[in-house]
Amino acid sequence: MSNDARTDGGTVTEAGPGASAGLLSGLDAYRVLLYLGLLGMLSFFLIPIESGLVTSFKTASGVSGSLPFAPPTGGTFTFEKWRAAFDALGRGLINSALYAIPATVISALLGSFTAYGLTQSNWKQKYKAPVLALLVAGVFIPYQAVLVPLSQFWSMIPLQEWLGFLWALGINNDYASVIELIITHVAYGLPICTVLFRSYYKNMSDEMIEAARLDGASIRRIYRRIVLPLSGPMFAVVLIYQFTQIWNDLLFTLVLVQTESSAAAPIVLILAGLGTSLEGQDFALRMAGAFIAALPTLAVYIAFGEEFAEGVAT
Amino acid sequence: MGTLELDGVTKVFPDGDGEIVAVDDVDIEMRDGEFLVVVGPSGCGKSTTLRMVAGLETISSGEIRLAGQRVNEVKPQHRDIAMVFQSYALYPHMTVEENMAFGLEEPTDLSDGEIETRVADAAETMGIAELLDRKPADLSGGQRQRVALGRAIVRDPEVFLMDEPLSNLDAKLRSELRTELQRLQDELDVTTMYVTHDQTEAMTMGDRIAILNAGELQQVATPLECYHEPANRFVAGFIGDPSMNFFPVERDGETLVGDMFDYPLSGSTLDDVGDVTDLTLGVRPEDISLAGDSAGDHTFSTVVEVVEPMGDENTVYLRFADAPEGETFIATVGGLQQVSAGDEITVEIPEETIHLFDGTSGEAVHNREIDE
């Protein structure tokens, strides 16, 4: 950006002595078209979001009586839909966080461990290669292909019995599905996390790791003191990616939780049915719900944004 | 006792169906406190040798003994060896102090106070005491190399290994650190194995030089021995800058017959040659002298093709008077002597300065005489 500004400044001084003449010479047809094009793309992406936002603040008559992107006017403005959406989705927010956060952190950590083993350890290549091949294949398995085996698998595991001590504490036994979701998402996310970390660790200086080995560090200590502290940017990438995937996933929740009436129903499951009834759709309520459901992913992007940019650049 | 012995050390890398012998049956014995420079062209196996001593590469066959103990199976972290890398290999997220303390934390049972004292001492020795709180990214190349050296000496190991530690520095800094490294090694008296491709570093720094070519050890000797009494043609050509001139010759009775000249030999030289007839004559550029008008058995008339003035001396590219253009050999003459391109001059190649090598095997059959 700043480079651009400097080159612009250069052309201005070359163009002529007067500042106004310089400004005019900068405004050639190409620039005008460029800015118009950018403006067009900006509105193309922003109008749906703007429409959703203004709709969520409209009463039913406001929604039917005005254009979707027109802001609500005095009589049709209301916070009611946001309150209702929050009431309906509140427990879903907590349930989703209960599995999305642990699953994200565990899959990122395990991915980092695995990638470290596949790159920096001195295992023989002939042992690493098949493990890596399996993981890469795992990245490409579509969700749909595992749905039936997944429900079969969890029906064979007596999770309800094993967690009996939790139910005895007064916790609703629907929450077994939270554990199932954590394990399922960790298993499903491990391949992509490993592949991402592996490319990052491949670029790490071999000499630095060797120096640490000669400094007397064990393989575990090298990870803890050298590799892990240097993995920050890639953790940001993986955490954002995994959190968004897991938070937004509907298919696994449909298979493992099944119904929004479950005490452990995640937000996506409740959102799917929010504002639909026999009388028709409550667009304002659906919009407010969608914004509430999207907020956590937005927060994660903002929190790790800087490291994310660094991690993507490497 | 930091003696280091390499006994028939061999490294074989698999390559597709076949294999590549990177290091072939290398024997080196280093006494305690010795500074050995391992030198050779790139790809000669010198770094691989060093990495085997460090434990970063497995040893295909042979044995490495450190202080008399076989270490082939000992992991690098237990070898009590410190290594300095070409890329410095500092830990970028740690300060200079943490970088230096890292090697003291786990394997030793030093208290925090002792670690701090030792780091401070080593930093003092390396002249980096005021940099302890900085991160590697804030240091210049020379400072980083000092930190890397400091990280090695703070551990007080049995052996230092250095893998081209100065090659990323500019020429001036390199010669400065070269002197400093020598002084440091002398002071610490720690056995040091130093790998380089730069024959100047080899000549100036080491107690002894080990010259490797294509994985095979050519010669282990003091720098001056390597210079004046090379074991073979490769050593003769590798050590010395500009390098030795070589002329293929055929022995005919008491005369060496080359493409462009005849060179009569005296009795004692002939004794060394024995019955070998296919020979290579070698002579160092500084041993070729301007003969003026005098003529003798060993003077030749030549034409000057190019003169490279260096200030203290001129590097002169000569060719024999009737040789085709471009077929030159090199002589260095004093900087004040007037020589310019196109001149016809007579040069002398004195018999006491010549080396003779077996034309096929390259082994030295006769080396120059040295005045004691």
Contacts between the chains, C-beta under 8 A, distances in Angstrom:
chain1	res1	chain2	res2	distance
A	205	B	87	6.4
A	205	B	89	6.3
A	207	B	85	4.4
A	207	B	86	7.5
A	207	B	87	5.0
A	207	B	89	3.9
A	208	B	87	8.0
A	208	B	89	4.5
A	208	B	90	7.4
A	208	B	91	6.5
A	208	B	92	8.0
A	210	B	54	7.6
A	210	B	56	5.4
A	210	B	76	7.6
A	210	B	83	7.5
A	210	B	85	7.4
A	210	B	89	7.0
A	211	B	83	6.8
A	211	B	85	6.2
A	211	B	89	4.0
A	211	B	90	7.9
A	211	B	91	7.9
A	211	B	151	7.8
A	212	B	91	7.3
A	212	B	102	7.2
A	213	B	55	8.0
A	213	B	56	7.3
A	213	B	75	7.9
A	213	B	76	4.7
A	213	B	77	5.5
A	214	B	54	6.1
A	214	B	55	7.8
A	214	B	56	7.8
A	214	B	76	5.2
A	214	B	77	6.9
A	214	B	79	7.6
A	214	B	81	6.2
A	214	B	82	6.5
A	214	B	83	5.0
A	214	B	103	7.9
A	215	B	77	7.5
A	215	B	82	7.9
A	215	B	102	5.4
A	215	B	103	3.5
A	215	B	151	7.6
A	215	B	155	7.3
A	216	B	77	4.5
A	216	B	78	7.6
A	216	B	103	5.9
A	216	B	106	5.7
A	216	B	107	3.5
A	216	B	108	7.8
A	217	B	77	6.3
A	217	B	102	7.4
A	217	B	106	6.2
A	218	B	77	6.6
A	218	B	106	7.4
A	221	B	106	6.0
A	225	B	91	8.0
A	225	B	102	7.1
A	226	B	91	5.8
A	226	B	93	8.0
A	229	B	93	4.8
A	230	B	92	7.0
A	230	B	93	5.7
